[in-house]
Amino acid sequence: MITVTDNYLKQKDFEHIKSWAFGNQVEWKYSPSVADDDDIGLGYFHHILYAEQEPKSKWLHKGMASHLIQEAKIELLIRIKVNLYTATETIKYHKPHKDYNFPHKAAVYCLNTCDGATTIGKRRIDSVANRMILFDGSEDHFSSTCTDQPVRMNINLNWLNPFGNNSKKHI
């Protein structure tokens, strides 16, 4: 099941996260591939907020993901990372991948509107600012670059809800 929600966060909360991500405070790391080692040439920048059962960035505690965590009713975090794909002359599609090989909840939270997209299975979902895309991260999916903005930026979240949270944003 795929759920797409526009205007996911209150405008002030969205603007807070966006101004941080597009500002000069994020410590970006470059990865030469997106999905796997065969994706060379389509590198991207990322900033990991949470992974391996611990915070990886000081920004996690400064509210950069707290509203997303609360709205999605996340119980057990696996990972949160911010992705930045630089523009390309033509749209480039990354290889399909699974975030993890076990059923879990995943989300792509779009920080800007551009002609890039996330594709889950055969469904292409445009990148629209303040849009949340919820799906099972063990399903094949892939991202793309953009051509009409300097960058495409989003936040990826992966989590489990072992306690059976049945909120409306639960997938």
Residue pairs with C-beta under 8 A, 6 or more apart in sequence:
1 135
1 136
1 171
2 120
2 121
2 123
2 125
2 133
2 134
2 135
2 171
3 132
3 133
3 134
3 135
3 169
3 171
4 125
4 131
4 132
4 133
4 134
5 131
5 132
5 134
5 169
6 128
6 130
6 131
7 130
8 14
8 68
8 71
8 109
8 130
8 131
8 132
9 17
9 67
9 68
9 71
9 130
10 67
11 130
13 67
14 129
14 130
16 63
17 64
17 65
17 67
17 68
17 111
17 155
18 111
18 112
18 129
20 26
20 59
20 64
21 64
21 82
21 84
21 111
21 153
21 155
22 111
22 112
22 153
25 59
26 47
26 59
26 82
27 47
27 57
28 45
28 46
28 47
28 84
29 45
29 46
29 47
29 48
30 43
30 44
30 45
31 43
31 44
31 45
31 46
32 40
32 41
32 43
33 39
33 40
33 42
33 43
34 42
34 43
34 44
34 85
34 94
34 95
34 143
35 94
35 95
35 96
35 97
35 142
36 95
36 97
38 95
39 94
39 95
42 92
42 94
42 145
44 83
44 84
44 85
44 86
45 83
45 84
45 85
45 86
46 81
46 82
46 83
46 84
47 57
47 59
47 81
47 82
47 84
48 56
48 57
48 79
48 80
48 81
49 55
49 56
49 57
49 59
49 60
49 64
49 65
49 80
49 81
49 82
50 56
50 57
50 60
50 65
50 77
50 79
50 80
51 78
51 79
51 80
51 81
55 61
57 64
60 80
65 80
65 155
65 157
68 80
68 107
68 109
68 132
68 155
68 157
69 77
69 80
69 157
71 132
71 169
72 105
72 107
72 132
72 134
72 157
72 159
72 169
73 161
73 165
73 167
73 169
73 170
74 105
74 157
74 159
74 161
75 159
75 160
75 161
75 162
75 163
75 165
76 159
76 160
76 161
76 162
77 157
77 158
77 159
78 100
78 104
78 158
78 159
78 160
79 99
79 156
79 157
79 158
80 155
80 156
80 157
80 158
81 155
81 156
82 111
82 153
82 154
82 155
82 156
83 143
83 153
83 154
83 155
83 156
84 151
84 152
84 153
85 116
85 143
85 144
85 145
85 146
85 151
85 152
85 153
86 145
86 150
86 151
87 145
87 146
87 147
87 148
87 149
87 150
87 151
87 152
88 145
88 146
88 147
89 147
90 147
91 115
91 116
91 144
91 145
91 146
91 147
92 144
92 145
93 119
93 142
93 143
93 144
94 142
94 143
94 144
95 142
96 119
96 140
96 141
96 142
97 140
97 141
97 142
98 137
98 138
98 139
98 140
98 141
99 106
99 137
99 138
99 156
99 158
100 137
100 138
100 158
101 138
102 138
103 136
103 138
104 136
104 137
104 138
104 158
104 159
104 160
105 134
105 136
105 137
105 157
105 158
105 159
105 160
105 161
105 171
106 134
106 135
106 136
106 137
106 141
106 156
106 157
106 158
106 159
107 132
107 133
107 134
107 135
107 155
107 156
107 157
108 118
108 125
108 132
108 133
108 143
108 154
108 155
108 156
109 131
109 132
109 133
109 154
109 155
109 156
109 157
110 127
110 128
110 129
110 130
110 131
110 132
110 133
110 153
110 154
111 129
111 153
111 154
111 155
112 127
112 129
112 149
112 151
112 152
112 153
113 127
113 128
113 129
113 149
114 127
114 146
114 148
114 149
114 151
114 152
115 126
115 127
115 146
115 147
115 148
115 149
116 126
116 127
116 143
116 144
116 145
116 146
116 152
117 124
117 125
117 126
117 127
117 143
117 144
118 124
118 125
118 127
118 133
118 141
118 142
118 143
118 144
118 154
119 125
119 141
119 142
119 143
119 144
120 133
120 135
120 139
120 140
120 141
121 139
121 140
121 141
125 131
125 133
127 146
127 152
127 154
132 169
134 169
134 171
135 141
135 171
136 171
137 158
143 152
143 154
144 152
145 152
146 152
161 170
